């Protein structure tokens, strides 16, 4: 089987009702250590391979999207690749895979670890997108409601970002999409923000006052000192840098 030439760990899960197939590639660290940077033509080869193998391996790749619409998206990306940055290609690939409308068919690990983030954690509460964590520099946003990202309303941002989420229901989109909204690479590719280094965010604070902030991005390896809306951080978020850990509790019997 032809090996995909991608420079981040790409595991493509193809949902086949009761079974699935995977396509593996070299991880980013290994490829870069070999000095093997992808050319635009190699990205186009990957795209062609994806467009061929996904429909072949999926039980029914066109149960949600038409073959014509899928092929048109592939052709548009193929033509655009020479003018795109690497992260834009990755985001656009995610869009194409998400068109299948299957939560088990996705680019695993998207957004990749090389993508940066804004120092925000966002959660949907009904129709409101609120800030549950941020840093001291943006304290006024904590607990606030997001009104705009750049010049785009939350509704417009949600609609664009939602098309990146491989999904079968609205709940999964609402659960996953806030994590995508804090990615500057995603927001730039979707033309929500014009810059990948900083962006203008507008909030309604806890007192109902509107506040706009220019926020700077955080690198993937930077440790963030979070401020949280929670008085006590739940166990599942207390040691996010550790893969395995536990706490022992003494049980008192009376």
N, C-alpha and C positions, 0 to 999 in steps of 0.2 A: 504494500500500500504506500502510495506517495506520502512523504512526510511534509507536513505544512511548514513553510518557512516563515515563522513568526517570531518576534523577539520578546514575547512575554509568554508565560505559561498559559497555553490555550488548551482547554479541555472542552470539547464540544459534545454535550450530552444530547443525543438524538432520541426523543421520546418515541417509543414504538409500542404504546399501550402496556404490554406486559414485559417488554424487554427494552434494552437501550444499547447504543453503541457509543464508543468514545474515540476521539481523534486526539492524539498526543503530539506535543511539539517540545522542542528544547526550551528550557526556562530562560528568562531574560538574562540572569546572571551568567549562565554558561555560555550563551551566545555572545554576549558582550566581551567576556573574558577571552574569547577566541578572536575578537576583533571582527566579527562577522556581522556588520551592519546591513540591514536590509536595503536593497535598492527599490526604486519605485516599481520596476518591472517585477521584482520578487513579490511585492505586495499585490500586484495585479495577478500574478500566478496563484497566490493564496486565495484571492477572491474568486477566481475562476474555479479553483478546486472546491471551495466552499459551495459555490452555486451548483456544482455538479453533484457533490457527495451528499449534501443535506437532503435534497429531494429523493435521492436514491436510497438513503438509509432510513428515512422517516416513514412511518406507517402511512401517513397522509399529510404531507407538508402543506397542502393547499386546501385544507378544510376551512381556513379563515381568510387567507389572502389568495388572490387569483395568481395563476402562473404568470400571466402577463404583467401584473403589478410587481411581482417578485423579480422577474427578469428586467423590468424597467429600472428598478432600484439598483440592481447589480450593474447594469449598463451605465447608469448615471455616476455611480461611485467609480467604476473603472475609468471613465473619462476624466473624473475629477482628481484621481490619485496623484498625478504629476504636480498639482498645485497645492496639495494638502500637507500639513504637518503630520507626523506619525500619530500623535494622539487623536487627531481628527479622523484618520483612517480607522483607528480602533473604535471610536464612537460610532462611526458610520457602519462598520461591520456589525456592531451590536444592534443597530437599528434594523438591519436586514434580517438578522437571525430572529429578532423579536417579532417580525412580521408574521412568522409562522403561527403565533398565538398559542404556544404550548409552553407552560411553565417549566417543563423538563427539557426544553431545547434552548440552550443559551451558551454564551461565552462565559465559561466558569471564571469566577474571580473578577468580574467586572463591577466597578472600575478597577483596573490593575493597580498593584501596589506602587507603581511609579507615578500615579496621579497624585496631585496635592489636594488640599482641601481648605475651605474656609473654617475657622475655629467656631463652628456651630454644630449643635445636634438639634434636629428638627423632628417634630412629631405632629401628625394630624390629630386634632381634637374636633370631631365633626367636620365642619367646613372650614375650620381655622387651622392654619399651620403655625405652630408656636415653637419658640426657642426653649429647649429644656436644659441645654448646657452651652456655655460660652466661656470666654476668658475675661480677666479683669478689665482689659482694655475696652471691652464692649459690654460692660456690666448693664448698661441701660436696656440692652436688648433681652436680657434674661427674663424669661417668662412672657415676653412680648409676642405679639402676633405679627407675622411677616405680611407686609402689604405689597411690596414690590421688590424685584431683583432687577437692578438696572432700571429700564423704563417699562419692563413687563410686569403685568399684574400676576398675582399668585395663580390665578386661574389659567392664564396663558402659559406660564412656566410649567404648571402641572400637566397641561395638555401635551406640551412638547416633550417633557421628560418622560411622561407616561409611555410614549412610543418606544422608549428604550427598554422597557420592562417586559421580558417574556412572561406572559400571564394568561390566565383563563378567567379571572374575575377581578372586580374593582378592589376588593380587599387587599390582594397581593400588590397591586399598584400602589395603594396608599401606604402599605408597609415598607416597600422597597424604595419608592421614588424619593423620599426625603434625603436618603443617603446620596443619591445622584445629584440632588440640587446643591449640595455643598462642594461639588467638584468644579474647580475653575475650568478644567479642560472640557468637561461636559457643557457647561454654560457658554463657553466660547464657541464650541462647535455648533451648538444649537442657535447661535446668534442672539443669545439672551444678554450676554455681557461682551463688550468689545475688547477686553483685556484679560490675560490669563494670570496677571500678577496682583490685581486688585479689582474691586468692584463696589458699586454703590448699592446699598441695601436700605430699605425703608421698613420701619416697624411701628407698631402702636404699642407703647410701653404699658406697664402695669397700671399706670394712672390714666390711661386713655389718651395720652399725648403722642403725637406723631414725631418720630425721630429718624433722621437719615444719617447713615454712617458710611464712610469709605473704609472697606475692610481689606486687609492684606491676607494673602494666602499663607498656608503653613506647609512646610516640606514634609514628605512622607515619614522621615525618620525623626522629626522634631517632637519632643515630649511636650504635651499640652497640659498646662495647669488649669484644670476645669473648675468653673463655678457651676453649680447645679441648682435647679429648682427644688430638688429633694433635700430634705433635712438630713436624711441618712441614705447613703448610696446602697442600693440593693446588692446582695451577694454576687449576682452574676456580672456586675460591673465593677467590682472592687479591685480585681487584679487582671485587667484586660491584656496586660503584656505577658502574662504567664499562660502557657497552654494547658497545664494540669496543676491543680491545687485543691486543697481541702481544708476545712476547719472542723475540729472535733468539739462537740458540745457535751458537757457532763449532764447526765439525766438524774435528777433528784427524785427519789422515791419516798413517799410518805406512808 
